[in-house]
Amino acid sequence: KSKLETAYIARQEWYEKRVFFETNLPAISDLNQRFSIEKQISECNKKIEIYENDIVIITNQISYE
């Protein structure tokens, strides 16, 4: 292959990879939102662990009523 053909193929491959990453990777704002949600879930889970026994007792009481 000539240098021109090789350069054209390399350019085309680079462009295809760029398009793939631009369309398939989440945007920074999406990542920030996901991190915020995961942080809130983590905080909720910590609170649930603290009150786990109380939650089980109340749930059992409700289910027997």
N, CA, C, O and CB atoms as a CASP TS submission, in Angstrom:
PFRMAT TS
TARGET T0000
AUTHOR 0000-0000-0000
METHOD Language model
MODEL 1
PARENT N/A
ATOM      1  N   LYS     1       0.840  -1.191   0.000  1.00  0.00           N
ATOM      2  CA  LYS     1       0.000   0.000   0.000  1.00  0.00           C
ATOM      3  C   LYS     1       0.876   1.243   0.000  1.00  0.00           C
ATOM      4  O   LYS     1       1.981   1.251   0.541  1.00  0.00           O
ATOM      5  CB  LYS     1      -0.951   0.005   1.216  1.00  0.00           C
ATOM      6  N   SER     2       0.369   2.254  -0.601  1.00  0.00           N
ATOM      7  CA  SER     2       1.118   3.502  -0.626  1.00  0.00           C
ATOM      8  C   SER     2       0.961   4.230   0.704  1.00  0.00           C
ATOM      9  O   SER     2       0.079   3.906   1.499  1.00  0.00           O
ATOM     10  CB  SER     2       0.650   4.395  -1.792  1.00  0.00           C
ATOM     11  N   LYS     3       1.812   5.201   0.934  1.00  0.00           N
ATOM     12  CA  LYS     3       1.736   5.992   2.156  1.00  0.00           C
ATOM     13  C   LYS     3       0.401   6.714   2.258  1.00  0.00           C
ATOM     14  O   LYS     3      -0.143   6.884   3.349  1.00  0.00           O
ATOM     15  CB  LYS     3       2.881   6.997   2.211  1.00  0.00           C
ATOM     16  N   LEU     4      -0.114   7.132   1.125  1.00  0.00           N
ATOM     17  CA  LEU     4      -1.394   7.841   1.107  1.00  0.00           C
ATOM     18  C   LEU     4      -2.529   6.915   1.531  1.00  0.00           C
ATOM     19  O   LEU     4      -3.390   7.304   2.320  1.00  0.00           O
ATOM     20  CB  LEU     4      -1.673   8.416  -0.294  1.00  0.00           C
ATOM     21  N   GLU     5      -2.530   5.686   1.007  1.00  0.00           N
ATOM     22  CA  GLU     5      -3.566   4.723   1.389  1.00  0.00           C
ATOM     23  C   GLU     5      -3.472   4.378   2.876  1.00  0.00           C
ATOM     24  O   GLU     5      -4.488   4.302   3.566  1.00  0.00           O
ATOM     25  CB  GLU     5      -3.449   3.443   0.540  1.00  0.00           C
ATOM     26  N   THR     6      -2.265   4.173   3.358  1.00  0.00           N
ATOM     27  CA  THR     6      -2.048   3.854   4.779  1.00  0.00           C
ATOM     28  C   THR     6      -2.523   4.999   5.671  1.00  0.00           C
ATOM     29  O   THR     6      -3.167   4.767   6.694  1.00  0.00           O
ATOM     30  CB  THR     6      -0.554   3.560   5.047  1.00  0.00           C
ATOM     31  N   ALA     7      -2.210   6.209   5.290  1.00  0.00           N
ATOM     32  CA  ALA     7      -2.635   7.379   6.056  1.00  0.00           C
ATOM     33  C   ALA     7      -4.158   7.502   6.044  1.00  0.00           C
ATOM     34  O   ALA     7      -4.766   7.838   7.060  1.00  0.00           O
ATOM     35  CB  ALA     7      -1.990   8.661   5.491  1.00  0.00           C
ATOM     36  N   TYR     8      -4.769   7.229   4.898  1.00  0.00           N
ATOM     37  CA  TYR     8      -6.229   7.308   4.792  1.00  0.00           C
ATOM     38  C   TYR     8      -6.897   6.263   5.701  1.00  0.00           C
ATOM     39  O   TYR     8      -7.864   6.565   6.401  1.00  0.00           O
ATOM     40  CB  TYR     8      -6.675   7.102   3.322  1.00  0.00           C
ATOM     41  N   ILE     9      -6.374   5.048   5.681  1.00  0.00           N
ATOM     42  CA  ILE     9      -6.930   3.978   6.524  1.00  0.00           C
ATOM     43  C   ILE     9      -6.763   4.322   8.000  1.00  0.00           C
ATOM     44  O   ILE     9      -7.694   4.151   8.787  1.00  0.00           O
ATOM     45  CB  ILE     9      -6.246   2.624   6.212  1.00  0.00           C
ATOM     46  N   ALA    10      -5.591   4.802   8.374  1.00  0.00           N
ATOM     47  CA  ALA    10      -5.346   5.179   9.772  1.00  0.00           C
ATOM     48  C   ALA    10      -6.288   6.297  10.193  1.00  0.00           C
ATOM     49  O   ALA    10      -6.823   6.274  11.301  1.00  0.00           O
ATOM     50  CB  ALA    10      -3.879   5.614   9.971  1.00  0.00           C
ATOM     51  N   ARG    11      -6.489   7.260   9.332  1.00  0.00           N
ATOM     52  CA  ARG    11      -7.396   8.375   9.635  1.00  0.00           C
ATOM     53  C   ARG    11      -8.831   7.865   9.803  1.00  0.00           C
ATOM     54  O   ARG    11      -9.543   8.293  10.712  1.00  0.00           O
ATOM     55  CB  ARG    11      -7.335   9.449   8.513  1.00  0.00           C
ATOM     56  N   GLN    12      -9.245   6.966   8.942  1.00  0.00           N
ATOM     57  CA  GLN    12     -10.597   6.408   9.005  1.00  0.00           C
ATOM     58  C   GLN    12     -10.786   5.617  10.301  1.00  0.00           C
ATOM     59  O   GLN    12     -11.823   5.741  10.952  1.00  0.00           O
ATOM     60  CB  GLN    12     -10.871   5.503   7.777  1.00  0.00           C
ATOM     61  N   GLU    13      -9.791   4.802  10.684  1.00  0.00           N
ATOM     62  CA  GLU    13      -9.873   4.038  11.933  1.00  0.00           C
ATOM     63  C   GLU    13      -9.950   4.976  13.138  1.00  0.00           C
ATOM     64  O   GLU    13     -10.731   4.743  14.060  1.00  0.00           O
ATOM     65  CB  GLU    13      -8.659   3.095  12.070  1.00  0.00           C
ATOM     66  N   TRP    14      -9.137   6.035  13.127  1.00  0.00           N
ATOM     67  CA  TRP    14      -9.165   7.009  14.218  1.00  0.00           C
ATOM     68  C   TRP    14     -10.540   7.656  14.322  1.00  0.00           C
ATOM     69  O   TRP    14     -11.077   7.818  15.418  1.00  0.00           O
ATOM     70  CB  TRP    14      -8.084   8.086  14.011  1.00  0.00           C
ATOM     71  N   TYR    15     -11.106   8.024  13.180  1.00  0.00           N
ATOM     72  CA  TYR    15     -12.416   8.666  13.165  1.00  0.00           C
ATOM     73  C   TYR    15     -13.486   7.723  13.713  1.00  0.00           C
ATOM     74  O   TYR    15     -14.340   8.147  14.492  1.00  0.00           O
ATOM     75  CB  TYR    15     -12.777   9.113  11.741  1.00  0.00           C
ATOM     76  N   GLU    16     -13.451   6.452  13.316  1.00  0.00           N
ATOM     77  CA  GLU    16     -14.431   5.479  13.788  1.00  0.00           C
ATOM     78  C   GLU    16     -14.324   5.287  15.304  1.00  0.00           C
ATOM     79  O   GLU    16     -15.344   5.192  15.987  1.00  0.00           O
ATOM     80  CB  GLU    16     -14.240   4.135  13.066  1.00  0.00           C
ATOM     81  N   LYS    17     -13.100   5.229  15.834  1.00  0.00           N
ATOM     82  CA  LYS    17     -12.918   5.091  17.278  1.00  0.00           C
ATOM     83  C   LYS    17     -13.432   6.330  18.004  1.00  0.00           C
ATOM     84  O   LYS    17     -14.073   6.222  19.050  1.00  0.00           O
ATOM     85  CB  LYS    17     -11.435   4.854  17.614  1.00  0.00           C
ATOM     86  N   ARG    18     -13.155   7.490  17.455  1.00  0.00           N
ATOM     87  CA  ARG    18     -13.615   8.744  18.066  1.00  0.00           C
ATOM     88  C   ARG    18     -15.141   8.779  18.133  1.00  0.00           C
ATOM     89  O   ARG    18     -15.709   9.122  19.170  1.00  0.00           O
ATOM     90  CB  ARG    18     -13.088   9.963  17.271  1.00  0.00           C
ATOM     91  N   VAL    19     -15.801   8.429  17.042  1.00  0.00           N
ATOM     92  CA  VAL    19     -17.260   8.401  16.993  1.00  0.00           C
ATOM     93  C   VAL    19     -17.794   7.388  18.003  1.00  0.00           C
ATOM     94  O   VAL    19     -18.774   7.661  18.696  1.00  0.00           O
ATOM     95  CB  VAL    19     -17.755   8.059  15.566  1.00  0.00           C
ATOM     96  N   PHE    20     -17.157   6.223  18.090  1.00  0.00           N
ATOM     97  CA  PHE    20     -17.578   5.204  19.047  1.00  0.00           C
ATOM     98  C   PHE    20     -17.528   5.756  20.469  1.00  0.00           C
ATOM     99  O   PHE    20     -18.498   5.631  21.215  1.00  0.00           O
ATOM    100  CB  PHE    20     -16.692   3.950  18.928  1.00  0.00           C
ATOM    101  N   PHE    21     -16.400   6.366  20.850  1.00  0.00           N
ATOM    102  CA  PHE    21     -16.266   6.872  22.207  1.00  0.00           C
ATOM    103  C   PHE    21     -17.217   8.030  22.483  1.00  0.00           C
ATOM    104  O   PHE    21     -17.757   8.136  23.584  1.00  0.00           O
ATOM    105  CB  PHE    21     -14.841   7.308  22.457  1.00  0.00           C
ATOM    106  N   GLU    22     -17.425   8.884  21.513  1.00  0.00           N
ATOM    107  CA  GLU    22     -18.325  10.018  21.710  1.00  0.00           C
ATOM    108  C   GLU    22     -19.773   9.572  21.882  1.00  0.00           C
ATOM    109  O   GLU    22     -20.534  10.212  22.607  1.00  0.00           O
ATOM    110  CB  GLU    22     -18.218  10.980  20.538  1.00  0.00           C
ATOM    111  N   THR    23     -20.156   8.492  21.230  1.00  0.00           N
ATOM    112  CA  THR    23     -21.546   8.043  21.306  1.00  0.00           C
ATOM    113  C   THR    23     -21.789   7.017  22.405  1.00  0.00           C
ATOM    114  O   THR    23     -22.927   6.855  22.843  1.00  0.00           O
ATOM    115  CB  THR    23     -21.962   7.463  19.986  1.00  0.00           C
ATOM    116  N   ASN    24     -20.754   6.322  22.861  1.00  0.00           N
ATOM    117  CA  ASN    24     -20.956   5.249  23.828  1.00  0.00           C
ATOM    118  C   ASN    24     -20.508   5.558  25.257  1.00  0.00           C
ATOM    119  O   ASN    24     -20.908   4.861  26.189  1.00  0.00           O
ATOM    120  CB  ASN    24     -20.244   4.052  23.361  1.00  0.00           C
ATOM    121  N   LEU    25     -19.704   6.568  25.438  1.00  0.00           N
ATOM    122  CA  LEU    25     -19.271   6.900  26.795  1.00  0.00           C
ATOM    123  C   LEU    25     -20.202   7.949  27.397  1.00  0.00           C
ATOM    124  O   LEU    25     -20.661   8.850  26.695  1.00  0.00           O
ATOM    125  CB  LEU    25     -17.808   7.411  26.796  1.00  0.00           C
ATOM    126  N   PRO    26     -20.481   7.832  28.694  1.00  0.00           N
ATOM    127  CA  PRO    26     -21.362   8.822  29.322  1.00  0.00           C
ATOM    128  C   PRO    26     -20.681  10.180  29.427  1.00  0.00           C
ATOM    129  O   PRO    26     -19.459  10.275  29.536  1.00  0.00           O
ATOM    130  CB  PRO    26     -21.795   8.346  30.711  1.00  0.00           C
ATOM    131  N   ALA    27     -21.479  11.198  29.394  1.00  0.00           N
ATOM    132  CA  ALA    27     -20.958  12.559  29.542  1.00  0.00           C
ATOM    133  C   ALA    27     -20.589  12.795  31.005  1.00  0.00           C
ATOM    134  O   ALA    27     -21.032  12.066  31.893  1.00  0.00           O
ATOM    135  CB  ALA    27     -22.002  13.615  29.056  1.00  0.00           C
ATOM    136  N   ILE    28     -19.781  13.812  31.242  1.00  0.00           N
ATOM    137  CA  ILE    28     -19.367  14.147  32.610  1.00  0.00           C
ATOM    138  C   ILE    28     -20.582  14.450  33.482  1.00  0.00           C
ATOM    139  O   ILE    28     -20.618  14.046  34.644  1.00  0.00           O
ATOM    140  CB  ILE    28     -18.403  15.353  32.606  1.00  0.00           C
ATOM    141  N   SER    29     -21.570  15.150  32.945  1.00  0.00           N
ATOM    142  CA  SER    29     -22.758  15.476  33.735  1.00  0.00           C
ATOM    143  C   SER    29     -23.496  14.205  34.147  1.00  0.00           C
ATOM    144  O   SER    29     -24.026  14.129  35.255  1.00  0.00           O
ATOM    145  CB  SER    29     -23.695  16.403  32.942  1.00  0.00           C
ATOM    146  N   ASP    30     -23.534  13.203  33.258  1.00  0.00           N
ATOM    147  CA  ASP    30     -24.157  11.920  33.599  1.00  0.00           C
ATOM    148  C   ASP    30     -23.394  11.230  34.716  1.00  0.00           C
ATOM    149  O   ASP    30     -23.991  10.666  35.632  1.00  0.00           O
ATOM    150  CB  ASP    30     -24.226  11.008  32.367  1.00  0.00           C
ATOM    151  N   LEU    31     -22.063  11.279  34.634  1.00  0.00           N
ATOM    152  CA  LEU    31     -21.247  10.657  35.678  1.00  0.00           C
ATOM    153  C   LEU    31     -21.435  11.362  37.013  1.00  0.00           C
ATOM    154  O   LEU    31     -21.511  10.709  38.054  1.00  0.00           O
ATOM    155  CB  LEU    31     -19.769  10.673  35.281  1.00  0.00           C
ATOM    156  N   ASN    32     -21.510  12.693  36.992  1.00  0.00           N
ATOM    157  CA  ASN    32     -21.731  13.445  38.226  1.00  0.00           C
ATOM    158  C   ASN    32     -23.082  13.098  38.842  1.00  0.00           C
ATOM    159  O   ASN    32     -23.192  12.942  40.058  1.00  0.00           O
ATOM    160  CB  ASN    32     -21.646  14.951  37.957  1.00  0.00           C
ATOM    161  N   GLN    33     -24.094  12.980  38.016  1.00  0.00           N
ATOM    162  CA  GLN    33     -25.423  12.623  38.519  1.00  0.00           C
ATOM    163  C   GLN    33     -25.415  11.212  39.088  1.00  0.00           C
ATOM    164  O   GLN    33     -25.987  10.971  40.152  1.00  0.00           O
ATOM    165  CB  GLN    33     -26.477  12.742  37.403  1.00  0.00           C
ATOM    166  N   ARG    34     -24.783  10.287  38.402  1.00  0.00           N
ATOM    167  CA  ARG    34     -24.707   8.905  38.878  1.00  0.00           C
ATOM    168  C   ARG    34     -23.958   8.844  40.207  1.00  0.00           C
ATOM    169  O   ARG    34     -24.369   8.127  41.119  1.00  0.00           O
ATOM    170  CB  ARG    34     -24.015   8.004  37.828  1.00  0.00           C
ATOM    171  N   PHE    35     -22.858   9.594  40.320  1.00  0.00           N
ATOM    172  CA  PHE    35     -22.092   9.618  41.566  1.00  0.00           C
ATOM    173  C   PHE    35     -22.944  10.174  42.691  1.00  0.00           C
ATOM    174  O   PHE    35     -22.917   9.652  43.805  1.00  0.00           O
ATOM    175  CB  PHE    35     -20.808  10.452  41.405  1.00  0.00           C
ATOM    176  N   SER    36     -23.697  11.224  42.412  1.00  0.00           N
ATOM    177  CA  SER    36     -24.561  11.831  43.427  1.00  0.00           C
ATOM    178  C   SER    36     -25.608  10.835  43.902  1.00  0.00           C
ATOM    179  O   SER    36     -25.853  10.726  45.104  1.00  0.00           O
ATOM    180  CB  SER    36     -25.242  13.094  42.874  1.00  0.00           C
ATOM    181  N   ILE    37     -26.224  10.114  42.990  1.00  0.00           N
ATOM    182  CA  ILE    37     -27.238   9.127  43.349  1.00  0.00           C
ATOM    183  C   ILE    37     -26.612   7.999  44.167  1.00  0.00           C
ATOM    184  O   ILE    37     -27.184   7.575  45.171  1.00  0.00           O
ATOM    185  CB  ILE    37     -27.919   8.562  42.084  1.00  0.00           C
ATOM    186  N   GLU    38     -25.446   7.511  43.750  1.00  0.00           N
ATOM    187  CA  GLU    38     -24.783   6.434  44.481  1.00  0.00           C
ATOM    188  C   GLU    38     -24.386   6.885  45.880  1.00  0.00           C
ATOM    189  O   GLU    38     -24.442   6.100  46.826  1.00  0.00           O
ATOM    190  CB  GLU    38     -23.552   5.948  43.716  1.00  0.00           C
ATOM    191  N   LYS    39     -23.986   8.143  46.015  1.00  0.00           N
ATOM    192  CA  LYS    39     -23.630   8.675  47.329  1.00  0.00           C
ATOM    193  C   LYS    39     -24.870   8.715  48.229  1.00  0.00           C
ATOM    194  O   LYS    39     -24.793   8.363  49.406  1.00  0.00           O
ATOM    195  CB  LYS    39     -23.006  10.091  47.196  1.00  0.00           C
ATOM    196  N   GLN    40     -26.000   9.139  47.683  1.00  0.00           N
ATOM    197  CA  GLN    40     -27.240   9.175  48.460  1.00  0.00           C
ATOM    198  C   GLN    40     -27.669   7.768  48.876  1.00  0.00           C
ATOM    199  O   GLN    40     -28.118   7.561  50.003  1.00  0.00           O
ATOM    200  CB  GLN    40     -28.359   9.849  47.650  1.00  0.00           C
ATOM    201  N   ILE    41     -27.532   6.810  47.971  1.00  0.00           N
ATOM    202  CA  ILE    41     -27.877   5.423  48.293  1.00  0.00           C
ATOM    203  C   ILE    41     -26.966   4.902  49.393  1.00  0.00           C
ATOM    204  O   ILE    41     -27.420   4.214  50.307  1.00  0.00           O
ATOM    205  CB  ILE    41     -27.775   4.525  47.040  1.00  0.00           C
ATOM    206  N   SER    42     -25.697   5.225  49.308  1.00  0.00           N
ATOM    207  CA  SER    42     -24.744   4.789  50.328  1.00  0.00           C
ATOM    208  C   SER    42     -25.113   5.349  51.693  1.00  0.00           C
ATOM    209  O   SER    42     -25.058   4.636  52.694  1.00  0.00           O
ATOM    210  CB  SER    42     -23.324   5.215  49.952  1.00  0.00           C
ATOM    211  N   GLU    43     -25.490   6.632  51.736  1.00  0.00           N
ATOM    212  CA  GLU    43     -25.888   7.253  52.999  1.00  0.00           C
ATOM    213  C   GLU    43     -27.157   6.607  53.547  1.00  0.00           C
ATOM    214  O   GLU    43     -27.273   6.393  54.754  1.00  0.00           O
ATOM    215  CB  GLU    43     -26.102   8.761  52.811  1.00  0.00           C
ATOM    216  N   CYS    44     -28.099   6.298  52.674  1.00  0.00           N
ATOM    217  CA  CYS    44     -29.328   5.622  53.106  1.00  0.00           C
ATOM    218  C   CYS    44     -29.014   4.237  53.662  1.00  0.00           C
ATOM    219  O   CYS    44     -29.578   3.825  54.676  1.00  0.00           O
ATOM    220  CB  CYS    44     -30.326   5.509  51.935  1.00  0.00           C
ATOM    221  N   ASN    45     -28.117   3.527  52.999  1.00  0.00           N
ATOM    222  CA  ASN    45     -27.745   2.194  53.476  1.00  0.00           C
ATOM    223  C   ASN    45     -27.096   2.250  54.854  1.00  0.00           C
ATOM    224  O   ASN    45     -27.328   1.374  55.688  1.00  0.00           O
ATOM    225  CB  ASN    45     -26.798   1.526  52.486  1.00  0.00           C
ATOM    226  N   LYS    46     -26.286   3.273  55.095  1.00  0.00           N
ATOM    227  CA  LYS    46     -25.674   3.430  56.422  1.00  0.00           C
ATOM    228  C   LYS    46     -26.743   3.651  57.479  1.00  0.00           C
ATOM    229  O   LYS    46     -26.661   3.084  58.568  1.00  0.00           O
ATOM    230  CB  LYS    46     -24.672   4.604  56.428  1.00  0.00           C
ATOM    231  N   LYS    47     -27.743   4.466  57.175  1.00  0.00           N
ATOM    232  CA  LYS    47     -28.823   4.717  58.125  1.00  0.00           C
ATOM    233  C   LYS    47     -29.649   3.453  58.354  1.00  0.00           C
ATOM    234  O   LYS    47     -30.077   3.180  59.476  1.00  0.00           O
ATOM    235  CB  LYS    47     -29.723   5.857  57.624  1.00  0.00           C
ATOM    236  N   ILE    48     -29.869   2.692  57.295  1.00  0.00           N
ATOM    237  CA  ILE    48     -30.618   1.444  57.432  1.00  0.00           C
ATOM    238  C   ILE    48     -29.858   0.479  58.340  1.00  0.00           C
ATOM    239  O   ILE    48     -30.468  -0.206  59.161  1.00  0.00           O
ATOM    240  CB  ILE    48     -30.872   0.800  56.044  1.00  0.00           C
ATOM    241  N   GLU    49     -28.540   0.419  58.202  1.00  0.00           N
ATOM    242  CA  GLU    49     -27.746  -0.461  59.057  1.00  0.00           C
ATOM    243  C   GLU    49     -27.886  -0.068  60.525  1.00  0.00           C
ATOM    244  O   GLU    49     -27.967  -0.930  61.399  1.00  0.00           O
ATOM    245  CB  GLU    49     -26.269  -0.425  58.638  1.00  0.00           C
ATOM    246  N   ILE    50     -27.914   1.229  60.789  1.00  0.00           N
ATOM    247  CA  ILE    50     -28.034   1.709  62.171  1.00  0.00           C
ATOM    248  C   ILE    50     -29.377   1.292  62.753  1.00  0.00           C
ATOM    249  O   ILE    50     -29.444   0.867  63.907  1.00  0.00           O
ATOM    250  CB  ILE    50     -27.876   3.247  62.236  1.00  0.00           C
ATOM    251  N   TYR    51     -30.436   1.406  61.978  1.00  0.00           N
ATOM    252  CA  TYR    51     -31.791   1.134  62.465  1.00  0.00           C
ATOM    253  C   TYR    51     -32.335  -0.206  61.984  1.00  0.00           C
ATOM    254  O   TYR    51     -33.548  -0.417  61.980  1.00  0.00           O
ATOM    255  CB  TYR    51     -32.722   2.239  62.031  1.00  0.00           C
ATOM    256  N   GLU    52     -31.450  -1.110  61.578  1.00  0.00           N
ATOM    257  CA  GLU    52     -31.896  -2.370  60.978  1.00  0.00           C
ATOM    258  C   GLU    52     -32.794  -3.169  61.930  1.00  0.00           C
ATOM    259  O   GLU    52     -33.846  -3.657  61.517  1.00  0.00           O
ATOM    260  CB  GLU    52     -30.686  -3.216  60.574  1.00  0.00           C
ATOM    261  N   ASN    53     -32.398  -3.303  63.174  1.00  0.00           N
ATOM    262  CA  ASN    53     -33.204  -4.071  64.126  1.00  0.00           C
ATOM    263  C   ASN    53     -34.584  -3.449  64.307  1.00  0.00           C
ATOM    264  O   ASN    53     -35.589  -4.158  64.339  1.00  0.00           O
ATOM    265  CB  ASN    53     -32.491  -4.163  65.477  1.00  0.00           C
ATOM    266  N   ASP    54     -34.631  -2.121  64.426  1.00  0.00           N
ATOM    267  CA  ASP    54     -35.917  -1.433  64.571  1.00  0.00           C
ATOM    268  C   ASP    54     -36.802  -1.650  63.340  1.00  0.00           C
ATOM    269  O   ASP    54     -38.008  -1.861  63.465  1.00  0.00           O
ATOM    270  CB  ASP    54     -35.694   0.072  64.801  1.00  0.00           C
ATOM    271  N   ILE    55     -36.202  -1.598  62.166  1.00  0.00           N
ATOM    272  CA  ILE    55     -36.953  -1.788  60.922  1.00  0.00           C
ATOM    273  C   ILE    55     -37.530  -3.204  60.879  1.00  0.00           C
ATOM    274  O   ILE    55     -38.686  -3.387  60.496  1.00  0.00           O
ATOM    275  CB  ILE    55     -36.045  -1.531  59.683  1.00  0.00           C
ATOM    276  N   VAL    56     -36.745  -4.199  61.263  1.00  0.00           N
ATOM    277  CA  VAL    56     -37.216  -5.589  61.250  1.00  0.00           C
ATOM    278  C   VAL    56     -38.374  -5.754  62.227  1.00  0.00           C
ATOM    279  O   VAL    56     -39.377  -6.389  61.899  1.00  0.00           O
ATOM    280  CB  VAL    56     -36.065  -6.566  61.606  1.00  0.00           C
ATOM    281  N   ILE    57     -38.244  -5.192  63.418  1.00  0.00           N
ATOM    282  CA  ILE    57     -39.304  -5.307  64.431  1.00  0.00           C
ATOM    283  C   ILE    57     -40.592  -4.660  63.933  1.00  0.00           C
ATOM    284  O   ILE    57     -41.665  -5.254  64.033  1.00  0.00           O
ATOM    285  CB  ILE    57     -38.862  -4.655  65.762  1.00  0.00           C
ATOM    286  N   ILE    58     -40.491  -3.451  63.400  1.00  0.00           N
ATOM    287  CA  ILE    58     -41.681  -2.738  62.922  1.00  0.00           C
ATOM    288  C   ILE    58     -42.296  -3.471  61.731  1.00  0.00           C
ATOM    289  O   ILE    58     -43.518  -3.583  61.638  1.00  0.00           O
ATOM    290  CB  ILE    58     -41.326  -1.282  62.530  1.00  0.00           C
ATOM    291  N   THR    59     -41.465  -3.966  60.830  1.00  0.00           N
ATOM    292  CA  THR    59     -41.983  -4.714  59.674  1.00  0.00           C
ATOM    293  C   THR    59     -42.716  -5.964  60.121  1.00  0.00           C
ATOM    294  O   THR    59     -43.780  -6.281  59.589  1.00  0.00           O
ATOM    295  CB  THR    59     -40.843  -5.092  58.718  1.00  0.00           C
ATOM    296  N   ASN    60     -42.172  -6.669  61.079  1.00  0.00           N
ATOM    297  CA  ASN    60     -42.842  -7.857  61.609  1.00  0.00           C
ATOM    298  C   ASN    60     -44.152  -7.506  62.270  1.00  0.00           C
ATOM    299  O   ASN    60     -45.134  -8.233  62.115  1.00  0.00           O
ATOM    300  CB  ASN    60     -41.948  -8.575  62.595  1.00  0.00           C
ATOM    301  N   GLN    61     -44.193  -6.410  63.004  1.00  0.00           N
ATOM    302  CA  GLN    61     -45.432  -5.985  63.656  1.00  0.00           C
ATOM    303  C   GLN    61     -46.498  -5.654  62.614  1.00  0.00           C
ATOM    304  O   GLN    61     -47.663  -6.011  62.787  1.00  0.00           O
ATOM    305  CB  GLN    61     -45.175  -4.766  64.565  1.00  0.00           C
ATOM    306  N   ILE    62     -46.117  -4.987  61.556  1.00  0.00           N
ATOM    307  CA  ILE    62     -47.057  -4.604  60.502  1.00  0.00           C
ATOM    308  C   ILE    62     -47.583  -5.852  59.791  1.00  0.00           C
ATOM    309  O   ILE    62     -48.767  -5.925  59.464  1.00  0.00           O
ATOM    310  CB  ILE    62     -46.383  -3.645  59.488  1.00  0.00           C
ATOM    311  N   SER    63     -46.713  -6.828  59.550  1.00  0.00           N
ATOM    312  CA  SER    63     -47.145  -8.004  58.806  1.00  0.00           C
ATOM    313  C   SER    63     -48.085  -8.878  59.639  1.00  0.00           C
ATOM    314  O   SER    63     -48.881  -9.622  59.068  1.00  0.00           O
ATOM    315  CB  SER    63     -45.932  -8.817  58.356  1.00  0.00           C
ATOM    316  N   TYR    64     -48.016  -8.810  60.969  1.00  0.00           N
ATOM    317  CA  TYR    64     -48.910  -9.602  61.817  1.00  0.00           C
ATOM    318  C   TYR    64     -50.242  -8.926  62.062  1.00  0.00           C
ATOM    319  O   TYR    64     -51.170  -9.559  62.565  1.00  0.00           O
ATOM    320  CB  TYR    64     -48.251  -9.885  63.133  1.00  0.00           C
ATOM    321  N   GLU    65     -50.354  -7.665  61.721  1.00  0.00           N
ATOM    322  CA  GLU    65     -51.615  -6.942  61.940  1.00  0.00           C
ATOM    323  C   GLU    65     -52.634  -7.222  60.880  1.00  0.00           C
ATOM    324  O   GLU    65     -53.741  -6.686  60.930  1.00  0.00           O
ATOM    325  CB  GLU    65     -51.369  -5.470  62.002  1.00  0.00           C
TER
END
